[in-house]
Amino acid sequence: MRGFYAADTLDETDLAPTWLAQFERWLDDAVDAGVPDANAMVMGTADRAGRPSARTVLLKLVDERGFVLYTNLESRKGREAGANPAASLVFPWTALHRQVVITGAVERVADAEADAYFAARPHGSKLGALASPQSQPIMSRAVLDQARAQLARRYPEGSRVPRPRHWGGLRVVPDSVEFWQGRPDRLHDRLRFRLADDRVTWVVERLAP
């Protein structure tokens, strides 16, 4: 199961001037290479006691403010992000021998942004958000199917579906964004944008593999 990493290199001279520009460059590369679900990322959170959990979610927006996903805020990740507002993200673009690792604080996306995104979702996805008590135990699959069927009768195709109050966006505001490029003999290239102590300046540093 040992792989050989020689797809590319990552040098300081090749790096974009900002973490955002570099991330967008690599995301475009992943999309162009046909990486399935290139916007999929593993999100790690922890509860107040430090017990960690992780799951794969989808990136819906990235800009200079950070990385945005949308979720049920009463789910495990939503509860943990509220109680302990810090998270990690990993984009595992293994087909390209690349990954991006992010750490940062978590904040709620403004209601207006969440409303706009929810309104743009497919009708079925809106019903799903209403039907599922995410991360809660349920008796059977039939519970979900029955809830969705009831909602479909209440909100037929083409009708306005209100955004649930428990559903919204989370933004991971990065303080560290590492770009990892696989290299032979496990001597990988690791370049990290790190927010300095002044919380304004970004520094770039090479990490040992």
N, C-alpha and C positions, 0 to 999 in steps of 0.2 A: 504493500500500500504506500510505499515511499515514492513521492513524486520527484521529478526533475524540473527545477524552475530556471528557465532561461528565455522566457518570452520577451523580456524587456529589461531596461535599467532605469534608475531614477537618480538623477544627479541634481545638485543644488542649482546648477546653471539651467536646468530644464524646468525648474519649478515656476509655476505662475506666481505673480506678485502677492496674491491673497489666497487664503484657504478656500474662499468661495470660488474663485476662478479656477483653482486647481481641482476642486471637487467637481465642478460643472464639466471640466475637460474630461475627467476620468468617467463621469457618469455618461457623457456622450459616447466615449469609447466603448463602454459596456453595452449601451443600446445599439450602437453600430455593429458590434460584434455578435449581436443576437443573444446576449446573455438573458436567460429567462428571468422575468420579474427583476429587471435591473434596479428598480427602486425599492426592492425588499431589503429590510435591515433588521438585525437582531437588536432588540431593545432590552437592556438590563436595568432593573430597578431593585430597590431593597426596602423592607419595612423599617419601622422605627428601631427594631432590635438588630438590624443589619442582616436579616435573612434575605438572600438574593432570589430573584426570579428573572426569567428571560423568556422572550417570545419573538416570533418574526412578525413584523408589521410593515406597512407600506408608507414610504415617504410621499407626501402629497404636495409639499412646497419646501423649497430651500431658497433663502436669500440672506442678506447680510445679518439678519436677526437670528437665524438659526434654522433648525430642521423641524418640520411640522408633520405631525400625524393626527388623525382623528379617531376617536374611540368612545366607548361607553366609559364615562368618568367614574362609574361605580364598579368597574371591573377591577381585577387585582392590580393591574398596572396603574389604573387611574387612582385607586386608593393609595397605593404606595407612593406615586408621584406627588400626591397631595400631602401625605404625612412626612415624606422624606424627599424633598424636591431636587433630586440629583439623578442622573441617568448616564448610561453609556449606550452608544450605538455602534454596530459593526455592519459594514457593507461587504459581504463575502464574495467578491468577484473572482472566484477561484479559477474559472476558465481562462482568465487573463493573468493568473498568478498575482492578483492584487487584492488588497483589502484596505478599507478606510475605517479607522477607529476614532470615535468621538467621545469625549466626556464633557459634561456641563450641567448647568442648572436647568430645572424644568419650570416652565411657567404656562399658565392658561392662555390660549388664544382668545382674542377679544370676541365677544358674542356676535358682533356684526360680521366678522370674518367667518365664524362657524356657521352662521345663518346662510351666508352666501354660498359656502361650500356645500352645505346640506341641500340647499335648493337645487344645486346642479347635479346631485347624485341621481342614478337611475331609480325609477319608482320602486322596484323591488328591494333595492338596498335601503331605501328609506323605511319601508315596512319592516325589514329585518332589524334595523336599529331599534324600532319600537317594540318588536316582538321578543327580542332576546334579553333576558336578565344576565348579561355576560358575566362569566366566572362563577355564577351561583349554581348549586346542584339542582337538577330537575329530574322528574320521575322518568321521563322517556322522551324520545324524539317527537312523539305525538303532541307533547305539550307545545313545542315550537310550531309544529305544523298547524295546530288548531289556533294558536295565537295569531299566526300570520294570516290564516284564512279569515278570521274575524276582522282583522285590520283591512284586508283586501275588500271586504264588503263595506267597511266604514269609509275607506278611502279608495274608491275605484281609480283605475288608470286615468290620468289626466287631472285628477283633483289635487289640491294642495295638501301635502302632508307636513304637519308642524314638526319642527326639530324638537326632539325630546329634551327636557331640561337637564337630563343626566348625560347627554351626548355632546361632545365638544372637541376642541383641539388642544393638543399639548405641543409646546415648542421646546426643544432642547437647545438652550443657548450655549454654544460651545466655549470652553476655555482651553481646549486642546483638540486638534484635528491631526491625526497621524496618517500618512500615506505610506503604505507598505507594498513594496515590489519584490516578489520572489526572485532569488538569484541562486546560482549553483553553490553546492557545498554548504548550504544553509547560511551563507554570508549575505543575507537579504539587505536591501536598501530600505531604510526607515527614516523618513523625514517628517518632522512634527512642527506644525504651527502651534505655538503656546502663547497664551495671553500673559503678558508680564504683570508684575505686581502692581503697576499703575492702573491696570484694568483697561488700558487704552491701546498700548503698543503690543503688536504681535512679533514674536521672535521665532526664527526658524532654527531648529537644531537637529543634528543627525544622532540617531540612537543606535547603539550596538544591537545586532540581531540576536 
